Amino acid sequence: MNEAKGTALITGASSGIGALYADRLARQGYDLILVARNADKLEHVADAVRAATGRKIETLPADLAAPSELRLVEARLTNDRSITMLVNNAGIGSTARALDADVDTMSAMVSLNVEALMRLTYAVVPAFVARGRGTIVNIASIVAVAPEVLNGVYGGTKAFVLALSQNLRREMEGTGVKIQVVLPGATATDFWDIAGTPVEHLPGDIVMRADHLVDAALTGLERGEFATIPSLHNESRWDVFDAARQAMAGELSTNTPATRYLAA
């Protein structure tokens, strides 16, 4: 058995990517706290991981879109000194166009993808900094940088996850706290059924197996990557993109308008 590495709290852990993170992290030596709405599915995952790894696995059923239940998970992250990793995986998506989308569904997506992730992150950051160690893994999406691909609100929520992670990387420098943001492309999970376009309707050459996605993300974490894009074969594309963004940053705020906006 691997050396114990503390406890990883994983949201959205009852199926798909979250359940795979549970299996892989337990095999690496983490005990687990698994969070999701469906208590029965959560316990099924926990039983399987316990049997395979012998690690201590706790289930914490919670609907992160419900403020009172979200606060319980926040409190656990703040007060449980055994927690050394947070995997912010819970989220929902949509493929609906603006003309067709239900605005209440969009609002619920913002609540889970943005507010819940933000509150859980802010709950654990002070504890990790105080202890001088900890890892936060935020599951974003390629739509964070390609928002034209799917629903615009979904893209906006994942752009938030990327932006928050970029800021945290800067703020956490020198604290011992690691930040990773994972940007999956299309992945073979039940995400697509919920989003409104079954995965079977997608071209097979763009859909990655969920276990391949999680294994690649964990390899990226081990390599010390900040942004992990498992489908991007030419990693220099990200390097160029991020370098251009940072180069432009110093020119975005000046005390005069650019000459093209001045009257002739």
C-alpha positions as CSV (number, residue, x, y, z in Angstrom):
1,M,0.0,0.0,0.0
2,N,1.2,3.5,-0.8
3,E,2.3,5.9,1.9
4,A,-0.7,7.8,3.3
5,K,-1.0,11.3,1.8
6,G,-3.8,12.7,3.9
7,T,-7.4,13.0,2.8
8,A,-8.8,14.2,-0.6
9,L,-12.3,15.6,-0.7
10,I,-13.8,15.1,-4.2
11,T,-17.1,16.7,-5.3
12,G,-19.3,15.1,-7.9
13,A,-17.8,11.8,-6.8
14,S,-20.8,9.5,-7.5
15,S,-20.0,8.8,-11.1
16,G,-17.8,9.6,-14.1
17,I,-14.7,11.7,-13.6
18,G,-15.3,12.1,-9.9
19,A,-15.6,8.4,-9.2
20,L,-12.4,7.8,-11.2
21,Y,-10.6,10.4,-9.2
22,A,-11.7,8.5,-6.1
23,D,-10.3,5.2,-7.4
24,R,-7.0,6.7,-8.6
25,L,-6.3,8.9,-5.5
26,A,-7.1,6.0,-3.1
27,R,-4.6,3.9,-5.0
28,Q,-2.0,6.6,-4.6
29,G,-2.5,6.5,-0.8
30,Y,-5.2,9.1,-0.1
31,D,-8.1,8.6,2.2
32,L,-11.2,10.1,0.8
33,I,-14.3,12.2,1.5
34,L,-16.7,11.7,-1.4
35,V,-19.4,14.4,-2.0
36,A,-22.4,14.2,-4.3
37,R,-26.2,14.5,-4.1
38,N,-27.1,10.8,-4.6
39,A,-26.2,8.9,-1.4
40,D,-26.8,5.5,-2.8
41,K,-24.5,6.0,-5.8
42,L,-22.0,7.6,-3.5
43,E,-21.9,4.6,-1.2
44,H,-21.6,2.3,-4.2
45,V,-18.5,4.1,-5.3
46,A,-17.1,4.1,-1.7
47,D,-17.7,0.4,-1.3
48,A,-15.8,-0.4,-4.5
49,V,-12.9,1.8,-3.7
50,R,-12.7,0.5,-0.1
51,A,-12.6,-3.1,-1.5
52,A,-9.9,-2.3,-4.0
53,T,-7.6,-0.2,-1.9
54,G,-8.3,-0.6,1.8
55,R,-8.3,3.1,2.3
56,K,-10.6,5.0,4.6
57,I,-13.5,6.3,2.5
58,E,-16.2,8.5,3.9
59,T,-19.3,9.6,2.1
60,L,-20.8,13.1,2.6
61,P,-24.1,13.3,0.7
62,A,-24.8,17.0,-0.2
63,D,-26.5,19.0,-2.8
64,L,-24.0,21.8,-3.4
65,A,-26.7,23.9,-5.0
66,A,-28.5,24.0,-1.6
67,P,-26.9,26.7,0.5
68,S,-27.3,24.9,3.8
69,E,-25.7,21.7,2.5
70,L,-22.9,23.6,0.8
71,R,-22.1,25.3,4.1
72,L,-21.7,21.8,5.7
73,V,-19.0,20.9,3.1
74,E,-17.4,24.3,3.6
75,A,-17.1,23.7,7.3
76,R,-15.6,20.3,6.8
77,L,-12.9,21.8,4.5
78,T,-12.2,24.6,7.0
79,N,-12.0,22.4,10.1
80,D,-10.7,18.9,9.1
81,R,-6.9,19.1,9.3
82,S,-6.5,15.7,7.6
83,I,-7.6,17.2,4.3
84,T,-4.7,17.8,1.9
85,M,-6.5,17.9,-1.4
86,L,-9.7,19.4,-2.8
87,V,-10.9,18.2,-6.2
88,N,-13.6,20.6,-7.4
89,N,-15.3,18.3,-10.0
90,A,-19.0,18.8,-9.4
91,G,-20.7,20.7,-12.2
92,I,-23.3,20.6,-15.0
93,G,-23.3,21.7,-18.6
94,S,-25.6,22.6,-21.4
95,T,-25.6,22.6,-25.2
96,A,-28.7,24.8,-25.5
97,R,-28.5,28.0,-27.6
98,A,-29.4,31.3,-25.9
99,L,-32.7,31.3,-27.9
100,D,-33.7,27.9,-26.6
101,A,-32.2,27.8,-23.1
102,D,-34.3,28.0,-19.9
103,V,-32.9,30.8,-17.8
104,D,-33.6,29.1,-14.5
105,T,-31.5,26.2,-15.6
106,M,-28.8,28.6,-16.6
107,S,-29.0,30.2,-13.1
108,A,-28.7,26.8,-11.5
109,M,-25.7,26.0,-13.6
110,V,-24.0,29.2,-12.4
111,S,-24.8,28.4,-8.8
112,L,-23.1,25.0,-9.0
113,N,-20.3,25.6,-11.4
114,V,-19.3,29.0,-10.0
115,E,-20.6,29.8,-6.6
116,A,-20.2,26.4,-5.0
117,L,-16.7,25.9,-6.5
118,M,-15.7,29.4,-5.3
119,R,-17.0,28.9,-1.8
120,L,-15.4,25.5,-1.3
121,T,-12.1,26.9,-2.6
122,Y,-12.2,29.9,-0.3
123,A,-13.1,27.6,2.6
124,V,-10.0,25.5,2.2
125,V,-7.4,28.0,1.1
126,P,-6.8,29.6,4.6
127,A,-6.4,26.1,6.1
128,F,-4.0,25.0,3.5
129,V,-1.9,28.2,3.7
130,A,-1.8,27.9,7.5
131,R,-0.4,24.4,7.2
132,G,1.9,25.3,4.4
133,R,0.7,22.5,2.1
134,G,-2.3,21.4,0.1
135,T,-3.5,20.8,-3.5
136,I,-6.6,22.3,-5.2
137,V,-7.6,20.7,-8.5
138,N,-10.3,22.6,-10.4
139,I,-12.0,20.8,-13.3
140,A,-12.8,23.4,-16.0
141,S,-13.3,22.7,-19.7
142,I,-11.8,23.5,-23.1
143,V,-14.8,25.9,-23.4
144,A,-13.0,28.2,-20.9
145,V,-10.9,29.2,-23.9
146,A,-13.3,28.2,-26.7
147,P,-16.7,29.5,-25.5
148,E,-18.2,29.3,-29.0
149,V,-18.3,25.5,-28.8
150,L,-21.2,24.9,-26.5
151,N,-23.7,26.9,-24.4
152,G,-22.5,30.4,-23.6
153,V,-23.3,30.4,-19.9
154,Y,-21.6,27.0,-19.5
155,G,-18.5,28.5,-21.3
156,G,-18.7,31.5,-19.0
157,T,-18.8,29.3,-15.9
158,K,-15.7,27.5,-17.0
159,A,-13.9,30.7,-17.9
160,F,-14.5,31.7,-14.3
161,V,-12.9,28.5,-13.1
162,L,-9.9,29.1,-15.2
163,A,-9.6,32.8,-14.2
164,L,-10.0,31.9,-10.5
165,S,-7.3,29.3,-10.8
166,Q,-5.0,31.7,-12.6
167,N,-5.4,34.2,-9.8
168,L,-4.9,31.5,-7.1
169,R,-1.7,30.3,-8.7
170,R,-0.3,33.8,-8.3
171,E,-1.6,34.3,-4.8
172,M,-0.4,30.9,-3.6
173,E,3.2,31.4,-4.7
174,G,5.5,30.6,-1.9
175,T,2.8,29.2,0.4
176,G,3.2,25.5,-0.4
177,V,-0.3,25.3,-1.9
178,K,-0.5,23.8,-5.4
179,I,-3.1,24.8,-7.9
180,Q,-4.0,22.8,-11.0
181,V,-6.8,23.5,-13.5
182,V,-7.9,20.7,-15.9
183,L,-9.5,21.5,-19.2
184,P,-11.1,18.4,-20.6
185,G,-12.5,18.2,-24.1
186,A,-15.5,16.0,-24.9
187,T,-15.4,13.1,-22.4
188,A,-17.4,9.9,-22.4
189,T,-19.6,10.4,-19.3
190,D,-23.2,11.0,-18.5
191,F,-22.5,14.8,-18.7
192,W,-23.7,14.8,-22.2
193,D,-27.1,13.3,-21.4
194,I,-27.7,16.0,-18.8
195,A,-26.4,18.7,-21.1
196,G,-28.9,17.8,-23.8
197,T,-26.7,16.1,-26.5
198,P,-26.0,12.3,-25.9
199,V,-22.4,11.4,-26.3
200,E,-23.3,8.9,-29.0
201,H,-24.2,11.9,-31.2
202,L,-20.7,13.3,-31.1
203,P,-17.9,12.3,-33.6
204,G,-15.9,9.5,-32.0
205,D,-12.6,11.1,-32.8
206,I,-13.2,14.0,-30.4
207,V,-14.4,12.0,-27.4
208,M,-11.9,10.8,-24.8
209,R,-12.5,7.9,-22.4
210,A,-13.0,9.2,-18.9
211,D,-10.3,7.0,-17.4
212,H,-7.8,8.3,-19.9
213,L,-8.8,11.8,-19.0
214,V,-8.3,11.3,-15.3
215,D,-5.1,9.5,-15.7
216,A,-3.7,12.2,-17.9
217,A,-4.9,14.9,-15.4
218,L,-3.1,13.1,-12.6
219,T,0.1,12.8,-14.7
220,G,-0.1,16.5,-15.3
221,L,-0.4,17.2,-11.6
222,E,2.6,15.0,-10.9
223,R,4.5,16.9,-13.6
224,G,3.8,20.1,-11.8
225,E,1.5,21.5,-14.5
226,F,-0.8,24.4,-13.8
227,A,-3.0,24.0,-16.8
228,T,-3.6,20.4,-18.0
229,I,-5.4,19.9,-21.4
230,P,-5.3,16.2,-22.0
231,S,-6.4,16.4,-25.6
232,L,-3.9,19.1,-26.6
233,H,-1.0,17.2,-28.3
234,N,1.0,20.3,-29.1
235,E,1.5,21.8,-25.6
236,S,3.3,24.8,-27.1
237,R,-0.1,26.0,-28.3
238,W,-1.0,26.7,-24.7
239,D,2.3,28.2,-23.9
240,V,2.0,30.7,-26.8
241,F,-1.6,31.5,-25.9
242,D,-0.8,32.1,-22.2
243,A,2.4,34.1,-23.1
244,A,0.4,36.4,-25.4
245,R,-2.2,36.9,-22.7
246,Q,0.4,37.8,-20.1
247,A,2.3,40.1,-22.6
248,M,-0.9,42.0,-23.3
249,A,-1.8,42.3,-19.6
250,G,0.7,45.2,-19.1
251,E,-0.9,47.2,-21.8
252,L,-4.5,46.9,-20.8
253,S,-4.8,49.9,-18.4
254,T,-3.4,53.3,-19.4
255,N,-4.3,56.9,-18.7
256,T,-5.1,57.7,-22.4
257,P,-7.3,56.1,-25.0
258,A,-5.5,54.3,-27.8
259,T,-4.8,56.5,-30.9
260,R,-7.4,54.7,-32.9
261,Y,-10.1,56.1,-30.6
262,L,-9.0,59.7,-30.8
263,A,-10.8,62.1,-33.0
264,A,-9.1,62.9,-36.3
